[in-house]
Amino acid sequence: MDQQPHEVIWTVTNAIVPSSCLHVVAELGVADHIGDQPIPVKELAARCGADPDSLDRVLRLLSTYGIFADRSGAYGHTEPSRLLGSDHPMSMRALSRMMGLPVFSAAFAQLDHCVRTGSPSLEQVAPEGLWPYLQSHPREAAIFGQAMTAKAAADVAAVLGAYGFGRFGTIADIGGGRGHLLRAILDVVPTAEGILFELPDVVATLHIDSERLTAQAGDFFVDPLPAADAYILMEVIHDWADAEAAAILRAIRRAAPADAAVLIIEGVVIEDQTDPRVQTLDVLMLAVTGGRERSPSQLSKLLESAGLRPSTVIETSGAMRIVEATAV
Ligand SMILES: C[S@@+](CC[C@H](N)C(=O)[O-])C[C@H]1O[C@@H](n2cnc3c(N)ncnc32)[C@H](O)[C@@H]1O
């Protein structure tokens, strides 16, 4: 139902309330303590070490969004609340935990800093920047890594459905996190080999269980990248301002054989977009990394500046688009 104007403002102003409830519930692991039947809130609170009245009120609010079912003093699962379970194959628990980490919430509490200065507010909390911060905070880094896998679960399926990777022999995933996209591609292309290029601290946490997958530790601003038939960059270019984004693409151009494909996979700003996910990620980048979501023409300019020839923008069934380019 359409909201009245004052309701729109009220809802957006107070959006921090339900989102904070979700972060806490994810952190406490509440979903893991609910089985097939609703469970009385007192028992649930005891299982997750929470105050029963407070937990009841938090869950009662979330249930109005369809997250948990309120059964008069007992709570059961709904389809969305099941996604907060740690063992759900599409679990989004880590994503909610990540957004609740003090370093992220403090950055958002100081969003005015970005708007006044143009610099990411995360620097007010972690002056070294996000990636060095994560390197020196292993607990947060583990949650961040799980969150990237969590947010990617649906995106990976959408990317595989939209693009044929079968023509590539070697695929390099640059800044590929824990390799969720690359592993999924190798599963559907049994003839391909994959190289995951990531920061040494991330590579040190990886368990490589396929002979067709290798991990190369390095810094894409400093170290040479591997040679490959295709380079994938999922939500990497959007982490950086133009100068750094262009430097990553130039590093790929230096390593790439002629005609190699370069695929930027992330949200693309299209005019008249009504789905707020890309704009949400854009402001997230503004606050946290200093990067941005870009339009097709902004991405084309970046690619061309690095000696890459942009060709098409491919839609997926999710919020991501695939911007394809070729090394010339
Ligand atoms: C937003 S995450 C995206 C991860 C993955 N591609 C995905 O979509 O889930 C960005 C990744 O870039 C990696 N990264 C950041 N700086 C890097 C650098 N200088 N060299 C290599 N990787 C880097 C981070 O460790 C992180 O895993």
The ligand as an ORCA input file, in Angstrom:
! r2SCAN-3c Opt
* xyz 0 1
  C      34.008     -6.063     -1.371
  S      35.110     -7.400     -1.283
  C      34.542     -8.367     -2.650
  C      34.908     -9.812     -2.520
  C      34.354    -10.704     -3.632
  N      34.864    -10.304     -4.938
  C      32.847    -10.683     -3.604
  O      32.227    -10.051     -4.459
  O      32.262    -11.260     -2.695
  C      36.638     -6.694     -1.912
  C      37.820     -7.649     -1.813
  O      39.002     -6.962     -2.278
  C      40.098     -7.428     -1.526
  N      41.170     -6.428     -1.581
  C      41.178     -5.182     -1.021
  N      42.330     -4.553     -1.272
  C      43.077     -5.414     -2.007
  C      44.390     -5.330     -2.590
  N      45.135     -4.219     -2.426
  N      44.848     -6.387     -3.289
  C      44.083     -7.516     -3.449
  N      42.828     -7.651     -2.927
  C      42.336     -6.615     -2.216
  C      39.516     -7.577     -0.127
  O      40.295     -8.441      0.670
  C      38.107     -8.095     -0.399
  O      38.044     -9.489     -0.337
*
